[in-house]
Amino acid sequence: MKVDDTMNIDKEINRRIVIIGAGESGAGAAALAARQGFEVFVSDAGAIRPEYRELMDRYHVLYEEGGHTMEMILSADEIIKSPGIPDTAPVIRAIHDAQIPVISEIEFAARYTGAKKICITGSNGKTTTASLVCYMMQQAGMRVGLAGNVGKSFALQVAEENYDFYVIELSSFQLEGMYRFKADIAILLNITPDHLDRYDYSFQKYADAKMRILQNMTREEHFIFCSNDEITIRELENIVLAAQALPFSDEEKHSPGAYVEDGMFNIDFHNDIFSMPVGDLSLQGRHNIYNSMAAGIAGRVLEIRKEYIRMALTTFPGVEHRLERVLKIRDVEYINDSKATNVNSAWYALESMKTPVVWIAGGTDKGNDYSLLLGPVKEKVHTLICLGRDNSKLMKSFGELAPQCVEVHSMADAVRMAYKLSRPGDTVLLSPACASFDLFHNYEDRGQQFKQCVREL
């Protein structure tokens, strides 16, 4: 129900929830709140996509778009904030000034399910690991939903499904608004600089947000983490960890935990070892071995039989927009890595390339430090195509390093330029190292446009 100017906003309100933002997270939270008997109002400063309007209409939720009616908002008992909205937004500042509690959709939804929650965060690899864990559980016949920062919102699944387990990908933005939430299994893959524009360009504030995945955990729960990640280890030294620690590494042996030794992938849980050749993993590359170790440990904690773990690790098809092979045209491979929205992800992609590269990069800079990429760019990239509204930082960082460097402002132009400047045996790699919101709706839209433009070649 779209808000009407004639509606009386001064009526007595009881159990009133206001949701700021009507995307996947906000619309899903609105559906669950309505189902739980709350009076719900949704406010979005922009335009609401048709599918989310239809969802809210189905649940008879009152909403507005294109601006905020503060009287309606500030009459809330509790606010659910969509993760993409920063605390510095004027509407959020006004809510804080009014001392109204603000939580995330994840925090809200967790109140209404008794399902076990496997929660994954990290700067890189979240979606791949979450998807792999969910795939493994599905192979074992478990009733599981994939939620959070991927797929349908957690809240909508709690409202409409009846899963026994949820695998939840959690961004730092979602973790910020979580207080009583508790993971049954928490996975922290890594902490590398990302979203620093959201955290006053303070890496510590960003790390603090990531570590919130551990809050409220007890000895009954399990924490899976990479012992090679220096920032994770540094942060763990500053807290008292209550959960059972299960580290993984390709450099040292862990018992319990996971490790690589003599070309074998090993998971040691309760002195019972699962092993398979590293070469049999469906996901290759060092970062994907980490993702597979984290998922495999989670499988052992969940008591999934070894044959199902092995099957999942050898047959998992991968994630769309993450080092996704699109087509080979005139002996040039086109790879869609649109999900590489930060420098570290782009580094993994460039490091995995075995041929000369035409690199398509750029977008909304999040306070990126491109120095990590200087080596791979110098070694592998012969052409850089800067795709964004403002390419000045990319041009300054790599303009003298890549033999060819050009600017474009649409995906169609980027792909046409890549086709023109590539040579037989090259790889055209879309791995932006930046967010997508300058020219695209999201990284999925960016990746879909890339694939469509490549097919049109």
C-alpha positions as CSV (number, residue, x, y, z in Angstrom):
1,M,0.0,0.0,0.0
2,K,1.6,3.3,-1.1
3,V,1.3,6.0,1.5
4,D,-1.5,8.5,1.0
5,D,-1.1,12.2,1.8
6,T,-4.5,12.2,3.5
7,M,-3.6,9.4,5.9
8,N,-3.8,10.3,9.6
9,I,-0.2,9.9,11.0
10,D,-1.1,10.9,14.5
11,K,-3.1,7.8,15.5
12,E,-2.0,5.7,18.4
13,I,0.7,3.3,17.3
14,N,1.4,-0.1,19.0
15,R,4.3,-2.4,18.2
16,R,5.3,-0.2,15.3
17,I,8.3,-1.1,13.0
18,V,9.7,1.3,10.5
19,I,12.1,0.0,7.8
20,I,14.5,2.4,6.0
21,G,15.3,1.1,2.5
22,A,13.1,-1.2,0.4
23,G,15.5,-3.4,-1.4
24,E,15.9,-7.1,-0.9
25,S,16.7,-6.7,2.8
26,G,14.1,-4.1,3.6
27,A,11.2,-5.6,1.7
28,G,11.9,-9.0,3.2
29,A,12.0,-7.5,6.7
30,A,8.7,-5.8,6.0
31,A,7.1,-9.1,5.0
32,L,8.3,-10.8,8.2
33,A,7.2,-7.9,10.4
34,A,3.8,-7.9,8.9
35,R,3.5,-11.6,9.3
36,Q,4.4,-11.2,13.0
37,G,1.6,-8.7,13.6
38,F,3.6,-5.5,13.7
39,E,2.3,-2.3,12.2
40,V,4.9,-1.7,9.4
41,F,6.0,1.4,7.5
42,V,8.7,1.3,4.9
43,S,10.5,4.5,3.7
44,D,12.9,4.6,0.7
45,A,14.6,7.8,-0.5
46,G,14.8,6.4,-4.0
47,A,12.5,4.5,-6.3
48,I,11.4,1.0,-5.2
49,R,11.8,-1.8,-7.7
50,P,8.5,-3.3,-8.9
51,E,9.1,-6.8,-7.4
52,Y,9.6,-5.3,-4.0
53,R,6.5,-3.1,-4.3
54,E,4.5,-6.3,-5.2
55,L,5.9,-8.1,-2.2
56,M,4.9,-5.3,0.2
57,D,1.5,-5.0,-1.4
58,R,1.0,-8.8,-0.9
59,Y,1.6,-8.3,2.8
60,H,-0.4,-5.0,3.0
61,V,2.6,-3.0,4.0
62,L,2.4,0.8,3.9
63,Y,5.4,2.3,2.1
64,E,6.7,5.5,0.5
65,E,9.4,6.1,-2.1
66,G,11.3,9.2,-3.3
67,G,11.8,10.7,0.1
68,H,11.2,10.3,3.9
69,T,8.3,11.4,6.0
70,M,10.0,12.0,9.3
71,E,6.8,12.1,11.4
72,M,6.0,8.5,10.2
73,I,9.6,7.4,10.8
74,L,10.2,8.9,14.2
75,S,7.0,7.4,15.6
76,A,8.6,3.9,15.5
77,D,9.2,1.6,18.4
78,E,12.1,0.1,16.5
79,I,13.9,0.8,13.2
80,I,15.3,-1.8,10.7
81,K,18.0,-0.2,8.5
82,S,19.0,-1.7,5.2
83,P,22.7,-2.4,5.2
84,G,23.6,-0.1,2.3
85,I,22.5,3.0,4.3
86,P,25.3,4.5,6.3
87,D,24.9,6.0,9.8
88,T,25.9,9.4,8.4
89,A,22.7,9.6,6.3
90,P,20.5,12.5,7.6
91,V,17.5,10.2,8.2
92,I,19.6,7.8,10.3
93,R,21.1,10.7,12.3
94,A,17.6,11.9,13.1
95,I,16.6,8.5,14.3
96,H,19.7,8.2,16.5
97,D,19.0,11.7,17.9
98,A,15.5,10.5,18.8
99,Q,17.1,7.5,20.6
100,I,15.0,4.9,18.6
101,P,16.7,1.5,18.5
102,V,18.2,0.6,15.1
103,I,18.9,-3.0,14.1
104,S,19.6,-5.0,10.9
105,E,17.2,-7.3,9.1
106,I,19.4,-10.2,10.2
107,E,19.0,-9.3,13.9
108,F,15.2,-9.0,13.4
109,A,14.7,-12.2,11.5
110,A,16.8,-14.3,13.9
111,R,14.2,-13.6,16.6
112,Y,11.6,-15.7,14.7
113,T,13.5,-18.9,13.8
114,G,14.9,-21.7,15.8
115,A,17.0,-22.9,12.8
116,K,20.7,-23.4,13.2
117,K,22.8,-20.6,11.6
118,I,26.1,-21.1,9.7
119,C,27.4,-17.5,9.3
120,I,30.2,-16.5,6.9
121,T,32.0,-13.2,6.7
122,G,35.3,-11.9,5.4
123,S,36.6,-9.3,2.9
124,N,36.9,-11.9,0.2
125,G,35.4,-15.3,-0.6
126,K,32.1,-15.0,1.4
127,T,29.7,-15.8,-1.4
128,T,31.8,-18.7,-2.7
129,T,32.1,-20.3,0.7
130,A,28.5,-19.7,1.7
131,S,27.3,-21.2,-1.6
132,L,29.7,-24.2,-1.2
133,V,28.5,-24.9,2.4
134,C,24.9,-24.7,1.3
135,Y,25.6,-26.9,-1.7
136,M,27.3,-29.5,0.6
137,M,24.3,-29.5,2.9
138,Q,21.9,-29.9,0.1
139,Q,23.9,-32.9,-1.2
140,A,23.5,-34.4,2.2
141,G,19.7,-33.9,2.1
142,M,19.5,-31.2,4.7
143,R,16.7,-28.5,4.6
144,V,18.8,-25.4,4.2
145,G,18.3,-21.8,3.0
146,L,21.0,-19.5,1.6
147,A,20.5,-16.0,2.9
148,G,22.0,-12.7,4.0
149,N,24.2,-10.9,1.5
150,V,23.3,-13.5,-1.2
151,G,20.1,-14.9,-2.5
152,K,16.7,-14.1,-0.9
153,S,16.7,-12.1,2.3
154,F,17.0,-14.0,5.5
155,A,13.8,-12.3,6.8
156,L,11.7,-13.3,3.8
157,Q,12.9,-16.9,4.1
158,V,12.0,-16.9,7.8
159,A,8.5,-15.5,6.8
160,E,7.8,-17.9,4.0
161,E,10.0,-21.1,4.4
162,N,10.5,-23.7,7.1
163,Y,14.2,-24.5,6.9
164,D,16.2,-26.3,9.6
165,F,19.4,-24.5,8.8
166,Y,20.4,-21.2,7.2
167,V,23.8,-20.4,5.7
168,I,24.1,-16.7,6.0
169,E,26.6,-14.5,4.2
170,L,27.2,-11.4,6.4
171,S,28.8,-8.2,5.3
172,S,30.3,-5.8,7.7
173,F,27.3,-3.5,7.2
174,Q,24.9,-6.2,8.3
175,L,27.1,-7.1,11.3
176,E,27.0,-3.5,12.5
177,G,23.3,-3.8,13.3
178,M,23.5,-7.1,15.1
179,Y,23.4,-7.3,18.9
180,R,21.8,-10.4,20.4
181,F,22.2,-12.5,17.3
182,K,24.4,-15.6,17.7
183,A,25.9,-17.9,15.1
184,D,26.0,-21.6,15.7
185,I,29.0,-21.9,13.3
186,A,30.9,-18.7,12.5
187,I,33.4,-18.5,9.6
188,L,35.8,-15.6,9.2
189,L,37.8,-16.0,6.0
190,N,40.0,-12.9,6.1
191,I,40.1,-9.2,6.9
192,T,41.6,-6.9,4.2
193,P,40.9,-3.2,3.5
194,D,37.5,-2.7,2.1
195,H,34.6,-0.2,2.4
196,L,37.0,2.2,4.2
197,D,34.9,5.1,2.9
198,R,32.1,3.8,5.2
199,Y,34.4,3.6,8.2
200,D,36.0,7.1,8.2
201,Y,39.0,5.5,6.4
202,S,39.8,3.6,9.5
203,F,40.8,0.0,8.9
204,Q,40.4,-0.8,12.6
205,K,36.8,0.3,12.6
206,Y,36.2,-2.0,9.6
207,A,38.0,-4.9,11.4
208,D,35.9,-4.3,14.5
209,A,32.8,-4.7,12.5
210,K,34.0,-8.0,11.0
211,M,34.8,-9.4,14.5
212,R,31.2,-8.9,15.6
213,I,30.4,-12.2,14.1
214,L,31.8,-13.7,17.3
215,Q,29.5,-11.9,19.7
216,N,27.4,-14.0,22.1
217,M,29.1,-17.3,21.1
218,T,29.7,-19.9,23.8
219,R,31.7,-23.1,24.1
220,E,28.8,-24.9,22.4
221,E,29.5,-23.1,19.1
222,H,32.4,-23.3,16.6
223,F,34.6,-20.6,15.0
224,I,36.4,-21.4,11.8
225,F,39.1,-19.0,10.6
226,C,42.3,-18.7,8.5
227,S,45.4,-18.8,10.7
228,N,47.5,-17.3,7.8
229,D,45.5,-14.0,8.0
230,E,47.6,-11.7,10.1
231,I,44.7,-9.2,10.8
232,T,42.4,-12.0,12.0
233,I,45.1,-13.4,14.4
234,R,45.9,-9.8,15.6
235,E,42.2,-9.2,16.4
236,L,41.8,-12.6,18.1
237,E,44.7,-11.7,20.5
238,N,42.6,-8.8,21.8
239,I,39.5,-10.8,22.7
240,V,38.5,-13.8,24.9
241,L,37.2,-16.4,22.4
242,A,34.5,-18.5,23.9
243,A,33.7,-20.7,20.9
244,Q,35.7,-23.7,19.9
245,A,38.5,-22.6,17.5
246,L,39.0,-24.5,14.2
247,P,41.8,-22.9,12.2
248,F,42.7,-23.7,8.6
249,S,46.0,-23.0,6.7
250,D,48.1,-24.2,3.8
251,E,51.3,-23.3,5.7
252,E,50.9,-25.2,9.0
253,K,49.2,-28.3,10.4
254,H,46.1,-27.9,12.6
255,S,44.5,-30.5,14.9
256,P,41.7,-29.8,15.1
257,G,41.3,-27.8,11.8
258,A,42.3,-28.1,8.2
259,Y,45.6,-28.0,6.4
260,V,47.4,-29.0,3.2
261,E,50.3,-31.5,3.3
262,D,52.1,-33.2,0.5
263,G,49.5,-32.3,-2.1
264,M,46.6,-33.5,0.2
265,F,43.7,-31.5,1.5
266,N,43.1,-32.6,5.1
267,I,40.4,-31.9,7.7
268,D,41.1,-33.1,11.3
269,F,38.0,-33.1,13.5
270,H,38.0,-35.0,16.8
271,N,41.2,-36.8,15.6
272,D,39.2,-38.2,12.6
273,I,40.9,-37.1,9.4
274,F,39.2,-36.5,6.1
275,S,41.7,-36.4,3.1
276,M,41.6,-35.9,-0.6
277,P,44.0,-34.7,-3.3
278,V,44.1,-30.9,-3.7
279,G,43.9,-31.4,-7.5
280,D,40.5,-33.0,-7.1
281,L,38.9,-29.8,-5.7
282,S,36.5,-28.3,-8.1
283,L,37.7,-24.8,-7.1
284,Q,41.4,-24.2,-7.8
285,G,43.7,-21.4,-6.7
286,R,45.0,-20.7,-3.2
287,H,42.1,-18.5,-2.2
288,N,39.7,-21.3,-3.3
289,I,41.6,-23.9,-1.3
290,Y,41.0,-21.6,1.8
291,N,37.3,-21.4,0.9
292,S,37.1,-25.2,0.5
293,M,38.9,-25.8,3.8
294,A,36.4,-23.5,5.6
295,A,33.4,-25.2,4.0
296,G,34.8,-28.7,4.7
297,I,35.4,-28.0,8.4
298,A,31.8,-26.7,8.6
299,G,30.6,-29.9,7.0
300,R,32.5,-32.0,9.7
301,V,31.0,-29.9,12.5
302,L,27.5,-30.5,11.0
303,E,28.3,-34.2,11.0
304,I,27.8,-34.5,7.2
305,R,29.1,-37.9,6.0
306,K,32.5,-37.8,4.3
307,E,31.2,-39.0,1.0
308,Y,28.9,-36.0,0.7
309,I,31.7,-33.6,1.7
310,R,33.9,-35.1,-1.0
311,M,31.1,-35.0,-3.6
312,A,30.5,-31.3,-2.8
313,L,34.1,-30.3,-2.9
314,T,34.7,-32.1,-6.3
315,T,31.5,-31.1,-8.1
316,F,30.6,-27.6,-6.8
317,P,30.1,-25.5,-10.0
318,G,31.3,-22.2,-8.6
319,V,29.5,-18.8,-8.2
320,E,28.2,-16.5,-10.9
321,H,30.3,-13.3,-11.4
322,R,33.3,-14.8,-9.6
323,L,36.0,-15.8,-12.1
324,E,33.2,-17.0,-14.4
325,R,34.3,-18.1,-17.9
326,V,31.9,-16.5,-20.4
327,L,33.1,-17.3,-23.9
328,K,36.3,-17.8,-26.0
329,I,36.3,-15.6,-29.1
330,R,39.1,-15.7,-31.7
331,D,41.3,-17.4,-29.1
332,V,40.6,-14.7,-26.5
333,E,39.1,-15.9,-23.2
334,Y,36.5,-13.5,-21.6
335,I,36.1,-13.9,-17.8
336,N,33.5,-12.2,-15.6
337,D,34.8,-11.4,-12.1
338,S,32.3,-8.6,-11.4
339,K,32.1,-9.7,-7.8
340,A,35.7,-8.5,-7.3
341,T,34.6,-5.2,-5.6
342,N,37.8,-4.6,-3.7
343,V,41.5,-4.6,-4.3
344,N,42.2,-8.0,-2.6
345,S,39.6,-9.8,-4.8
346,A,41.1,-8.3,-8.0
347,W,44.6,-9.4,-6.8
348,Y,43.4,-13.0,-6.5
349,A,41.9,-12.8,-10.0
350,L,45.1,-11.3,-11.6
351,E,47.3,-13.8,-9.7
352,S,45.3,-16.7,-11.2
353,M,45.7,-15.5,-14.8
354,K,48.1,-17.7,-16.9
355,T,48.0,-15.5,-20.0
356,P,48.5,-11.9,-20.9
357,V,45.6,-9.8,-19.7
358,V,43.3,-7.0,-20.9
359,W,42.0,-5.8,-17.6
360,I,38.6,-4.0,-17.2
361,A,38.6,-2.2,-13.9
362,G,37.0,0.7,-12.1
363,G,33.8,2.0,-10.6
364,T,33.0,3.5,-7.2
365,D,36.3,3.8,-5.3
366,K,36.0,2.8,-1.6
367,G,39.2,4.3,-0.4
368,N,41.2,1.8,-2.3
369,D,45.0,1.4,-2.0
370,Y,46.0,0.0,-5.3
371,S,49.7,-0.7,-4.4
372,L,48.9,-4.4,-3.8
373,L,48.1,-4.7,-7.5
374,L,51.2,-3.0,-8.9
375,G,53.2,-6.3,-9.2
376,P,50.5,-8.4,-11.0
377,V,49.6,-5.5,-13.3
378,K,53.2,-5.0,-14.3
379,E,53.7,-8.7,-14.8
380,K,50.5,-9.6,-16.6
381,V,48.4,-6.6,-17.9
382,H,49.2,-5.2,-21.3
383,T,46.0,-3.1,-21.6
384,L,43.9,-1.5,-18.8
385,I,40.4,-0.4,-19.6
386,C,39.1,2.0,-17.0
387,L,35.3,1.7,-16.7
388,G,33.7,4.4,-14.5
389,R,32.4,7.9,-14.1
390,D,35.6,9.0,-12.5
391,N,38.7,7.0,-13.6
392,S,41.3,9.5,-12.3
393,K,42.6,7.4,-9.4
394,L,43.0,4.3,-11.6
395,M,44.7,6.2,-14.4
396,K,47.1,7.8,-11.9
397,S,47.9,4.4,-10.3
398,F,48.4,2.4,-13.4
399,G,48.6,4.8,-16.3
400,E,52.4,4.5,-16.6
401,L,52.5,0.8,-15.7
402,A,50.2,-0.8,-18.3
403,P,51.5,-0.4,-21.9
404,Q,48.0,0.7,-23.0
405,C,45.5,2.5,-20.8
406,V,42.1,3.8,-22.0
407,E,38.9,5.3,-20.5
408,V,35.3,4.3,-21.2
409,H,32.0,5.1,-19.6
410,S,29.8,2.1,-20.6
411,M,30.1,-1.7,-20.6
412,A,29.4,-1.8,-24.3
413,D,32.4,0.5,-25.0
414,A,34.6,-1.5,-22.5
415,V,33.9,-4.8,-24.3
416,R,34.3,-3.3,-27.8
417,M,37.6,-1.8,-26.7
418,A,38.8,-5.1,-25.2
419,Y,37.9,-6.9,-28.4
420,K,39.8,-4.3,-30.4
421,L,43.0,-4.3,-28.2
422,S,43.2,-8.0,-27.3
423,R,45.5,-10.5,-29.1
424,P,45.1,-14.2,-29.7
425,G,46.0,-16.1,-26.5
426,D,44.9,-13.2,-24.2
427,T,42.4,-13.1,-21.4
428,V,39.9,-10.2,-21.1
429,L,39.3,-10.0,-17.4
430,L,36.5,-7.9,-15.8
431,S,37.7,-7.6,-12.2
432,P,36.8,-4.1,-11.2
433,A,38.4,-3.7,-7.7
434,C,35.6,-1.2,-7.1
435,A,31.9,-1.0,-6.2
436,S,29.5,-0.9,-9.1
437,F,27.1,1.9,-8.1
438,D,28.4,4.6,-10.4
439,L,27.1,3.0,-13.6
440,F,25.2,-0.1,-12.6
441,H,22.5,-1.2,-10.1
442,N,24.9,-3.7,-8.4
443,Y,27.8,-6.0,-9.2
444,E,25.3,-8.6,-10.7
445,D,24.0,-6.0,-13.1
446,R,27.6,-5.1,-14.1
447,G,28.4,-8.8,-14.6
448,Q,25.2,-9.5,-16.6
449,Q,25.9,-6.5,-18.9
450,F,29.5,-7.8,-19.5
451,K,28.3,-11.2,-20.4
452,Q,25.6,-9.8,-22.7
453,C,28.0,-7.5,-24.5
454,V,30.5,-10.4,-24.9
455,R,27.8,-12.6,-26.4
456,E,26.9,-9.8,-28.8
457,L,30.4,-9.8,-30.2
